[in-house]
């Protein structure tokens, strides 16, 4: 047997050639992997956004209920001040509401908004006041913060209502 008579080891065995069905031909192949990943990532992002929106809706309902209960019990809102990131300075804001944490970093506005009251230090804010926009409320305050200070929003609101006017 000559070297020319031998079939190469990578040759297709003799016989009928495999025929792909339409379903097999339409199945994604390795070249479609980046598109599949993009689609999977988009799906996960959409699910996360839907979860966050549902969580924000529940937290918003808790905040609205808190504002109603505070008004019913006579718990008056007071001016809120923002705190610099380093904690050394405070700044006036145009907000009225109730602090939820004793360090005064989180509050509920009289409008039912959820406010994180930490801001960067600035000379302008020292004279004109700090501008604080409402944040998307979460059911767990401090989640993902890494400092271990996580507490349920419902628990903070309940503590604040039961403390009445005697809040630090």
Phi and psi restraints in degrees (value plus and minus 20) as a CYANA .aco file:
   2 UNK   PHI     -99.1   -59.1
   2 UNK   PSI     141.9   181.9
   3 UNK   PHI     -84.5   -44.5
   3 UNK   PSI     -45.1    -5.1
   4 UNK   PHI     -96.1   -56.1
   4 UNK   PSI     -44.1    -4.1
   5 UNK   PHI    -100.0   -60.0
   5 UNK   PSI     -38.9     1.1
   6 UNK   PHI     -98.8   -58.8
   6 UNK   PSI     118.1   158.1
   7 UNK   PHI    -100.2   -60.2
   7 UNK   PSI     121.6   161.6
   8 UNK   PHI     -82.6   -42.6
   8 UNK   PSI     130.9   170.9
   9 UNK   PHI     -86.7   -46.7
   9 UNK   PSI     -40.8    -0.8
  10 UNK   PHI    -114.9   -74.9
  10 UNK   PSI     -12.7    27.3
  11 UNK   PHI     -93.7   -53.7
  11 UNK   PSI     132.7   172.7
  12 UNK   PHI     -95.2   -55.2
  12 UNK   PSI     113.9   153.9
  13 UNK   PHI     -83.1   -43.1
  13 UNK   PSI     129.9   169.9
  14 UNK   PHI     -85.2   -45.2
  14 UNK   PSI     132.7   172.7
  15 UNK   PHI     113.8   153.8
  15 UNK   PSI    -194.3  -154.3
  16 UNK   PHI     -87.9   -47.9
  16 UNK   PSI     121.7   161.7
  17 UNK   PHI     -95.7   -55.7
  17 UNK   PSI     122.6   162.6
  18 UNK   PHI     -86.3   -46.3
  18 UNK   PSI     117.4   157.4
  19 UNK   PHI    -130.6   -90.6
  19 UNK   PSI     108.6   148.6
  20 UNK   PHI    -103.9   -63.9
  20 UNK   PSI     116.5   156.5
  21 UNK   PHI     -93.6   -53.6
  21 UNK   PSI     146.9   186.9
  22 UNK   PHI     -82.7   -42.7
  22 UNK   PSI     -56.2   -16.2
  23 UNK   PHI     -85.5   -45.5
  23 UNK   PSI     -61.6   -21.6
  24 UNK   PHI     -87.3   -47.3
  24 UNK   PSI     -57.6   -17.6
  25 UNK   PHI     -88.0   -48.0
  25 UNK   PSI     -51.9   -11.9
  26 UNK   PHI    -103.9   -63.9
  26 UNK   PSI     -33.8     6.2
  27 UNK   PHI     -84.7   -44.7
  27 UNK   PSI     121.9   161.9
  28 UNK   PHI     -85.7   -45.7
  28 UNK   PSI     121.5   161.5
  29 UNK   PHI    -128.7   -88.7
  29 UNK   PSI    -193.4  -153.4
  30 UNK   PHI     -82.4   -42.4
  30 UNK   PSI     -46.0    -6.0
  31 UNK   PHI     -92.7   -52.7
  31 UNK   PSI     -39.0     1.0
  32 UNK   PHI    -109.3   -69.3
  32 UNK   PSI     -19.7    20.3
  33 UNK   PHI     -76.3   -36.3
  33 UNK   PSI     -67.1   -27.1
  34 UNK   PHI     -79.7   -39.7
  34 UNK   PSI     -57.9   -17.9
  35 UNK   PHI     -86.5   -46.5
  35 UNK   PSI     -59.5   -19.5
  36 UNK   PHI     -83.3   -43.3
  36 UNK   PSI     -62.1   -22.1
  37 UNK   PHI     -84.1   -44.1
  37 UNK   PSI     -64.1   -24.1
  38 UNK   PHI     -79.9   -39.9
  38 UNK   PSI     -61.9   -21.9
  39 UNK   PHI     -85.6   -45.6
  39 UNK   PSI     -62.1   -22.1
  40 UNK   PHI     -84.1   -44.1
  40 UNK   PSI     -63.8   -23.8
  41 UNK   PHI     -83.2   -43.2
  41 UNK   PSI     -62.4   -22.4
  42 UNK   PHI     -83.0   -43.0
  42 UNK   PSI     -59.1   -19.1
  43 UNK   PHI     -84.5   -44.5
  43 UNK   PSI     -62.9   -22.9
  44 UNK   PHI     -85.7   -45.7
  44 UNK   PSI     -60.8   -20.8
  45 UNK   PHI     -83.8   -43.8
  45 UNK   PSI     -60.9   -20.9
  46 UNK   PHI     -85.0   -45.0
  46 UNK   PSI     -61.1   -21.1
  47 UNK   PHI     -85.5   -45.5
  47 UNK   PSI     -61.7   -21.7
  48 UNK   PHI     -83.1   -43.1
  48 UNK   PSI     -63.6   -23.6
  49 UNK   PHI     -83.0   -43.0
  49 UNK   PSI     -59.4   -19.4
  50 UNK   PHI     -86.3   -46.3
  50 UNK   PSI     -61.1   -21.1
  51 UNK   PHI     -82.8   -42.8
  51 UNK   PSI     -64.5   -24.5
  52 UNK   PHI     -84.0   -44.0
  52 UNK   PSI     -59.9   -19.9
  53 UNK   PHI     -84.6   -44.6
  53 UNK   PSI     -61.4   -21.4
  54 UNK   PHI     -84.8   -44.8
  54 UNK   PSI     -61.4   -21.4
  55 UNK   PHI     -84.2   -44.2
  55 UNK   PSI     -62.3   -22.3
  56 UNK   PHI     -84.7   -44.7
  56 UNK   PSI     -56.8   -16.8
  57 UNK   PHI     -85.3   -45.3
  57 UNK   PSI     -63.5   -23.5
  58 UNK   PHI     -84.0   -44.0
  58 UNK   PSI     -64.6   -24.6
  59 UNK   PHI     -85.7   -45.7
  59 UNK   PSI     -58.7   -18.7
  60 UNK   PHI     -81.6   -41.6
  60 UNK   PSI     -58.3   -18.3
  61 UNK   PHI     -85.2   -45.2
  61 UNK   PSI     -59.6   -19.6
  62 UNK   PHI     -82.3   -42.3
  62 UNK   PSI     -62.3   -22.3
  63 UNK   PHI     -86.1   -46.1
  63 UNK   PSI     -63.0   -23.0
  64 UNK   PHI     -82.6   -42.6
  64 UNK   PSI     -60.0   -20.0
  65 UNK   PHI     -84.9   -44.9
  65 UNK   PSI     -59.6   -19.6
  66 UNK   PHI     -80.7   -40.7
  66 UNK   PSI     -65.9   -25.9
  67 UNK   PHI     -82.0   -42.0
  67 UNK   PSI     -61.1   -21.1
  68 UNK   PHI     -83.5   -43.5
  68 UNK   PSI     -65.2   -25.2
  69 UNK   PHI     -86.0   -46.0
  69 UNK   PSI     -59.0   -19.0
  70 UNK   PHI     -82.8   -42.8
  70 UNK   PSI     -61.7   -21.7
  71 UNK   PHI     -86.3   -46.3
  71 UNK   PSI     -61.1   -21.1
  72 UNK   PHI     -85.2   -45.2
  72 UNK   PSI     -56.4   -16.4
  73 UNK   PHI    -108.6   -68.6
  73 UNK   PSI     -22.3    17.7
  74 UNK   PHI      62.7   102.7
  74 UNK   PSI      -1.9    38.1
  75 UNK   PHI    -101.0   -61.0
  75 UNK   PSI      83.2   123.2
  76 UNK   PHI     -98.1   -58.1
  76 UNK   PSI     120.8   160.8
  77 UNK   PHI     -92.6   -52.6
  77 UNK   PSI     136.7   176.7
  78 UNK   PHI    -154.8  -114.8
  78 UNK   PSI     145.7   185.7
  79 UNK   PHI     -81.3   -41.3
  79 UNK   PSI     116.9   156.9
  80 UNK   PHI    -120.9   -80.9
  80 UNK   PSI     122.3   162.3
  81 UNK   PHI    -137.4   -97.4
  81 UNK   PSI     124.7   164.7
  82 UNK   PHI    -111.2   -71.2
  82 UNK   PSI     133.3   173.3
  83 UNK   PHI    -136.6   -96.6
  83 UNK   PSI     119.7   159.7
  84 UNK   PHI     -87.7   -47.7
  84 UNK   PSI     137.1   177.1
  85 UNK   PHI     -76.2   -36.2
  85 UNK   PSI     -55.7   -15.7
  86 UNK   PHI    -101.7   -61.7
  86 UNK   PSI     -28.0    12.0
  87 UNK   PHI      61.1   101.1
  87 UNK   PSI     -15.9    24.1
  88 UNK   PHI    -110.5   -70.5
  88 UNK   PSI     -39.7     0.3
  89 UNK   PHI    -148.4  -108.4
  89 UNK   PSI     130.3   170.3
  90 UNK   PHI    -142.1  -102.1
  90 UNK   PSI     133.1   173.1
  91 UNK   PHI    -153.5  -113.5
  91 UNK   PSI     123.5   163.5
  92 UNK   PHI     -85.6   -45.6
  92 UNK   PSI     132.7   172.7
  93 UNK   PHI    -153.7  -113.7
  93 UNK   PSI     152.9   192.9
  94 UNK   PHI    -112.8   -72.8
  94 UNK   PSI     -12.4    27.6
  95 UNK   PHI    -108.0   -68.0
  95 UNK   PSI     128.1   168.1
  96 UNK   PHI    -141.5  -101.5
  96 UNK   PSI     121.1   161.1
  97 UNK   PHI     150.0   190.0
  97 UNK   PSI    -172.0  -132.0
  98 UNK   PHI    -152.2  -112.2
  98 UNK   PSI     112.0   152.0
  99 UNK   PHI     -93.7   -53.7
  99 UNK   PSI     123.4   163.4
 100 UNK   PHI    -123.6   -83.6
 100 UNK   PSI     -47.1    -7.1
 101 UNK   PHI    -134.1   -94.1
 101 UNK   PSI     129.9   169.9
 102 UNK   PHI     -86.7   -46.7
 102 UNK   PSI     -42.1    -2.1
 103 UNK   PHI    -104.0   -64.0
 103 UNK   PSI     -17.6    22.4
 104 UNK   PHI      41.3    81.3
 104 UNK   PSI      12.7    52.7
 105 UNK   PHI    -114.7   -74.7
 105 UNK   PSI     -36.1     3.9
 106 UNK   PHI    -153.7  -113.7
 106 UNK   PSI     118.7   158.7
 107 UNK   PHI    -168.1  -128.1
 107 UNK   PSI     143.3   183.3
 108 UNK   PHI    -130.3   -90.3
 108 UNK   PSI     107.1   147.1
 109 UNK   PHI     -99.2   -59.2
 109 UNK   PSI     139.0   179.0
 110 UNK   PHI     -84.9   -44.9
 110 UNK   PSI     -34.7     5.3
 111 UNK   PHI    -104.8   -64.8
 111 UNK   PSI     -21.4    18.6
 112 UNK   PHI      67.7   107.7
 112 UNK   PSI     -16.1    23.9
 113 UNK   PHI     -98.1   -58.1
 113 UNK   PSI     134.4   174.4
 114 UNK   PHI    -123.5   -83.5
 114 UNK   PSI     103.3   143.3
 115 UNK   PHI    -142.7  -102.7
 115 UNK   PSI     110.8   150.8
 116 UNK   PHI    -119.3   -79.3
 116 UNK   PSI      96.4   136.4
 117 UNK   PHI    -116.6   -76.6
 117 UNK   PSI       7.3    47.3
 118 UNK   PHI    -121.7   -81.7
 118 UNK   PSI     111.9   151.9
 119 UNK   PHI    -157.3  -117.3
 119 UNK   PSI     140.0   180.0
 120 UNK   PHI     -91.3   -51.3
 120 UNK   PSI     127.7   167.7
 121 UNK   PHI     -88.4   -48.4
 121 UNK   PSI     121.9   161.9
 122 UNK   PHI    -177.5  -137.5
 122 UNK   PSI     128.1   168.1
 123 UNK   PHI     -86.4   -46.4
 123 UNK   PSI     -57.1   -17.1
 124 UNK   PHI     -82.0   -42.0
 124 UNK   PSI     -65.2   -25.2
 125 UNK   PHI     -84.2   -44.2
 125 UNK   PSI     -50.0   -10.0
 126 UNK   PHI     -80.2   -40.2
 126 UNK   PSI     -56.5   -16.5
 127 UNK   PHI    -117.7   -77.7
 127 UNK   PSI     -55.2   -15.2
 128 UNK   PHI    -124.9   -84.9
 128 UNK   PSI     -30.3     9.7
 129 UNK   PHI      75.3   115.3
 129 UNK   PSI     141.1   181.1
 130 UNK   PHI    -115.8   -75.8
 130 UNK   PSI     126.0   166.0
 131 UNK   PHI    -120.4   -80.4
 131 UNK   PSI     102.1   142.1
 132 UNK   PHI    -143.2  -103.2
 132 UNK   PSI     101.9   141.9
 133 UNK   PHI    -113.1   -73.1
 133 UNK   PSI     131.5   171.5
 134 UNK   PHI     -85.0   -45.0
 134 UNK   PSI     126.4   166.4
 135 UNK   PHI    -125.0   -85.0
 135 UNK   PSI     142.4   182.4
 136 UNK   PHI     -92.1   -52.1
 136 UNK   PSI     101.8   141.8
 137 UNK   PHI     -92.8   -52.8
 137 UNK   PSI     128.1   168.1
 138 UNK   PHI    -140.7  -100.7
 138 UNK   PSI     134.1   174.1
 139 UNK   PHI     -93.8   -53.8
 139 UNK   PSI     -40.9    -0.9
 140 UNK   PHI    -141.0  -101.0
 140 UNK   PSI      94.1   134.1
 141 UNK   PHI     -99.0   -59.0
 141 UNK   PSI     109.0   149.0
 142 UNK   PHI      69.1   109.1
 142 UNK   PSI     -14.9    25.1
 143 UNK   PHI     -82.9   -42.9
 143 UNK   PSI     112.0   152.0
 144 UNK   PHI      62.4   102.4
 144 UNK   PSI     -16.1    23.9
 145 UNK   PHI     -97.6   -57.6
 145 UNK   PSI     -44.4    -4.4
 146 UNK   PHI      64.7   104.7
 146 UNK   PSI     -30.0    10.0
 147 UNK   PHI    -114.6   -74.6
 147 UNK   PSI     -21.2    18.8
 148 UNK   PHI      62.9   102.9
 148 UNK   PSI     -20.3    19.7
 149 UNK   PHI    -111.9   -71.9
 149 UNK   PSI      50.6    90.6
 150 UNK   PHI    -127.2   -87.2
 150 UNK   PSI     118.5   158.5
 151 UNK   PHI    -169.0  -129.0
 151 UNK   PSI     128.0   168.0
 152 UNK   PHI     -89.6   -49.6
 152 UNK   PSI     120.5   160.5
 153 UNK   PHI     -80.8   -40.8
 153 UNK   PSI     -60.6   -20.6
 154 UNK   PHI     -80.0   -40.0
 154 UNK   PSI     -59.7   -19.7
 155 UNK   PHI     -86.6   -46.6
 155 UNK   PSI     -62.9   -22.9
 156 UNK   PHI     -81.9   -41.9
 156 UNK   PSI     -63.2   -23.2
 157 UNK   PHI     -84.8   -44.8
 157 UNK   PSI     -61.2   -21.2
 158 UNK   PHI     -84.6   -44.6
 158 UNK   PSI     -64.2   -24.2
 159 UNK   PHI     -77.3   -37.3
 159 UNK   PSI     -63.5   -23.5
 160 UNK   PHI     -85.8   -45.8
 160 UNK   PSI     -61.2   -21.2
 161 UNK   PHI     -86.3   -46.3
 161 UNK   PSI     -61.3   -21.3
 162 UNK   PHI     -92.9   -52.9
 162 UNK   PSI     -45.4    -5.4
 163 UNK   PHI     -92.1   -52.1
 163 UNK   PSI     -46.3    -6.3
 164 UNK   PHI      44.2    84.2
 164 UNK   PSI    -158.7  -118.7
 165 UNK   PHI     -96.4   -56.4
 165 UNK   PSI     -33.0     7.0
 166 UNK   PHI    -108.4   -68.4
 166 UNK   PSI      51.8    91.8
 167 UNK   PHI    -137.6   -97.6
 167 UNK   PSI     117.5   157.5
